[in-house]
């Protein structure tokens, strides 16, 4: 199987249903940003982090392929294809993971500046890419319906990545730097 097809040489690409759209279409931007997020999660998973977090990230990466498949399919035609769905259990897993991590973290009293260690920074980059994906998907949802569970999952995932960054900060003994606004005279 050849990787190149030459069908996109004129600036269009095909959705799962075969419909061709411009490569800058919001649907393509949405699942392209999910793909970017998945790549950053792979980078994070490849770091020296605990095995539980690595396994959870791998599960999330698999779910992001599901998210991408859903986004690459027009809602009117998705019943013809056998595409897995994002469901409440997927969202609840993220919530459970956050609750467990939060049990061992200090209370948050301020915004936290991203950084402190390369691993933590990778996690924050993944979080911000997730937020961008959420904005893209929200915009797509205004034009064509997106399953509500998918919207919730991406929102919860960015929260999970924030809590994970805090946990990783603790694991690598990086200092969390609080953002304290400067006082105006």
C-alpha positions as CSV (number, residue, x, y, z in Angstrom):
1,X,0.0,0.0,0.0
2,X,1.4,3.4,-1.0
3,X,1.2,6.2,1.5
4,X,0.8,8.9,-1.1
5,X,-2.4,8.9,-3.2
6,X,-2.0,12.3,-5.0
7,X,-5.7,12.9,-4.4
8,X,-5.0,15.8,-2.1
9,X,-2.6,17.6,-4.4
10,X,-5.2,20.3,-5.2
11,X,-6.0,21.2,-1.6
12,X,-8.8,18.8,-0.8
13,X,-9.1,15.7,1.3
14,X,-11.8,13.0,1.7
15,X,-13.8,12.4,4.8
16,X,-14.6,8.7,5.8
17,X,-17.7,8.8,3.7
18,X,-15.8,9.9,0.6
19,X,-17.0,13.5,0.5
20,X,-14.2,15.8,-0.5
21,X,-13.7,19.0,1.5
22,X,-10.9,21.7,1.5
23,X,-8.0,20.8,3.8
24,X,-8.7,23.9,5.8
25,X,-12.3,22.8,6.5
26,X,-13.2,23.1,10.2
27,X,-13.9,19.4,10.3
28,X,-10.3,18.7,9.1
29,X,-8.9,21.3,11.5
30,X,-10.7,19.6,14.3
31,X,-9.5,16.1,13.8
32,X,-6.1,17.4,12.7
33,X,-5.7,19.1,16.1
34,X,-6.8,15.8,17.8
35,X,-4.0,14.1,15.8
36,X,-1.5,16.8,17.0
37,X,-2.7,16.2,20.6
38,X,-2.2,12.5,20.2
39,X,1.4,13.0,19.0
40,X,2.1,15.2,22.1
41,X,0.6,12.6,24.3
42,X,2.9,10.0,22.7
43,X,5.8,12.3,23.5
44,X,4.7,12.6,27.1
45,X,4.1,8.8,27.4
46,X,7.7,8.3,26.2
47,X,9.1,10.2,29.2
48,X,10.2,8.7,32.5
49,X,6.9,8.8,34.2
50,X,5.0,6.2,36.3
51,X,3.6,3.2,34.5
52,X,0.0,3.9,35.6
53,X,0.1,7.3,33.9
54,X,1.7,5.8,30.8
55,X,-1.1,3.2,30.6
56,X,-3.7,5.8,31.1
57,X,-2.2,8.0,28.4
58,X,-2.1,5.0,26.0
59,X,-5.8,4.5,26.7
60,X,-6.5,8.1,26.0
61,X,-4.5,7.9,22.7
62,X,-6.7,5.1,21.6
63,X,-9.8,7.1,22.5
64,X,-8.5,10.0,20.5
65,X,-8.4,7.8,17.4
66,X,-12.1,7.2,18.0
67,X,-12.6,11.0,18.4
68,X,-10.8,11.6,15.1
69,X,-12.9,8.9,13.4
70,X,-16.1,10.6,14.6
71,X,-14.9,14.0,13.5
72,X,-13.9,12.6,10.1
73,X,-17.4,11.5,9.4
74,X,-20.4,13.6,8.4
75,X,-23.2,13.3,10.9
76,X,-25.8,12.5,8.3
77,X,-23.7,9.6,7.0
78,X,-22.2,8.2,10.2
79,X,-25.0,5.5,10.7
80,X,-23.6,3.6,7.7
81,X,-20.2,3.2,9.2
82,X,-19.3,1.2,12.3
83,X,-17.5,3.8,14.3
84,X,-17.0,3.4,18.0
85,X,-18.4,6.1,20.2
86,X,-17.2,8.1,23.2
87,X,-19.5,7.3,26.1
88,X,-20.0,8.3,29.8
89,X,-17.6,5.6,31.0
90,X,-14.8,7.3,29.0
91,X,-15.5,10.6,30.7
92,X,-15.9,8.9,34.1
93,X,-12.5,7.3,33.7
94,X,-10.9,10.7,33.3
95,X,-12.8,12.0,36.4
96,X,-11.7,9.0,38.5
97,X,-8.1,9.5,37.5
98,X,-8.3,13.2,38.4
99,X,-9.9,12.5,41.7
100,X,-7.2,10.0,42.6
101,X,-4.4,12.3,41.6
102,X,-5.9,15.3,43.5
103,X,-6.0,13.3,46.7
104,X,-2.2,13.6,46.9
105,X,-1.8,17.2,45.6
106,X,-1.8,20.4,47.6
107,X,-4.8,22.6,47.4
108,X,-4.6,25.0,44.5
109,X,-4.9,28.7,45.6
110,X,-3.5,30.4,42.5
111,X,-3.1,29.9,38.8
112,X,0.1,28.0,38.1
113,X,2.7,29.0,35.5
114,X,3.4,26.1,33.1
115,X,6.9,24.7,33.4
116,X,9.4,23.6,36.0
117,X,10.5,20.5,34.3
118,X,10.5,19.3,30.7
119,X,8.1,16.5,31.4
120,X,5.7,18.9,33.0
121,X,6.0,21.3,30.1
122,X,5.2,18.5,27.6
123,X,2.0,17.9,29.6
124,X,1.1,21.6,29.5
125,X,1.7,21.7,25.8
126,X,-0.7,18.7,25.4
127,X,-3.2,20.5,27.6
128,X,-3.1,23.6,25.5
129,X,-3.4,21.6,22.2
130,X,-6.4,19.9,23.8
131,X,-8.0,23.3,24.5
132,X,-7.4,24.3,20.9
133,X,-9.0,21.1,19.7
134,X,-12.0,21.8,22.0
135,X,-12.4,25.3,20.5
136,X,-12.3,23.9,17.0
137,X,-14.8,21.1,17.8
138,X,-17.0,23.7,19.5
139,X,-16.9,25.8,16.3
140,X,-17.7,22.7,14.2
141,X,-20.6,21.9,16.5
142,X,-22.1,25.3,15.7
143,X,-22.2,24.2,12.0
144,X,-22.9,20.5,12.2
145,X,-23.8,18.5,15.4
146,X,-21.0,16.7,17.3
147,X,-22.0,14.1,19.9
148,X,-22.2,15.8,23.3
149,X,-20.2,13.1,24.9
150,X,-17.3,13.9,22.6
151,X,-17.5,17.6,23.6
152,X,-17.5,16.6,27.3
153,X,-14.7,14.1,26.8
154,X,-12.4,16.7,25.3
155,X,-13.2,19.3,27.9
156,X,-12.6,16.7,30.7
157,X,-9.3,15.6,29.0
158,X,-7.9,19.1,29.2
159,X,-8.7,19.1,32.9
160,X,-7.1,15.7,33.3
161,X,-3.9,17.0,31.6
162,X,-3.8,20.0,34.0
163,X,-4.1,17.7,37.0
164,X,-1.6,15.3,35.5
165,X,0.9,18.2,35.0
166,X,0.5,19.0,38.7
167,X,1.1,15.3,39.7
168,X,4.1,15.1,37.4
169,X,5.5,18.3,39.0
170,X,5.2,16.5,42.4
171,X,6.7,13.3,41.0
172,X,9.8,15.1,39.6
173,X,10.0,17.4,42.6
174,X,9.5,20.5,40.4
175,X,8.3,23.6,42.2
176,X,4.9,24.9,41.1
177,X,5.3,28.6,40.4
178,X,2.1,30.5,41.3
179,X,1.0,33.3,39.2
180,X,0.5,36.3,41.4
181,X,-0.7,39.3,39.5
182,X,1.5,42.4,40.0
183,X,-0.1,45.1,42.0
184,X,-1.1,48.2,40.2
185,X,-0.3,51.6,41.8
